[in-house]
Structure formats: C-alpha cells, structure tokens
Amino acid sequence: MYYNCVTSNDDCDLSQDELMKKLQSLAFAINDLALYLDTHPTDEKAIKLHTDYANQYRTAYDRYERMYGPLSIFCPCNSWRWIEGPWPAFILGYYYLSTN
C-alpha cells in the first residue's frame, strides 16, 4: 500500500507548483488511508503509513507557507500576506497558480 507521493524531506528544490502537487498527493493519501482505517483499525502498517504521510504533509505545508505565503486563514503570519503578489485566478471554481 504505497502512494505516488514525493517522500523526500528536501523540498527546497521544488517549484511552487511541484510543492503544491506534493501537498495534494499527500492529502489524498492521508484521506484514503483514513477511510481504509475506518474498516481496518488494527492494521499497524496502514497506521504507520498514515502517521508518516501526516508528518510529511505538515512539514511540506509549513515550508510552502514560509516560501509562498499562507494556504489558509489559520496561518500565524507576522504580516497580512494575502494581499502580497498576484492572487490565483479562479476558473469554474478551481484555481491554478500563475506561471508568470
């Protein structure tokens, strides 16, 4: 039960898009494992994998916010960074990060 996630702790070389894709893949894996654990609560391998992915997610999330700004309103920032730089464009309810 392995997912196609980036598992390296060295996220410094990742672009903004690559780091966002890493966060998305880890979030998917964490949610999928949580659903599996709902029906298999004693699977130690799945519990460990869920914990590992959750730790990687927190690390990548923190790194993303430090490098590119807040992902949510819950970011404890020293300044109000929502207004810095260009905002993501919204298309049919989905946003993409500009490459400009």
C-alpha positions, 0 to 999 in steps of 0.5 A: 500500500504505497502512494505516488507521493514525493517522500523526500524531506528536501523540498527546497528544490521544488517549484511552487507548483511541484510543492503544491502537487506534493501537498495534494498527493499527500492529502489524498493519501492521508484521506484514503488511508483514513477511510481504509482505517475506518474498516481496518483499525488494527492494521499497524502498517496502514497506521504507520503509513498514515502517521508518516504521510501526516508528518510529511504533509505538515512539514511540506505545508509549513515550508510552502507557507514560509516560501509562498505565503499562507494556504489558509486563514489559520496561518500565524503570519507576522504580516497580512500576506494575502494581499502580497503578489498576484492572487490565483485566478479562479476558473469554474471554481478551481484555481491554478497558480500563475506561471508568470 
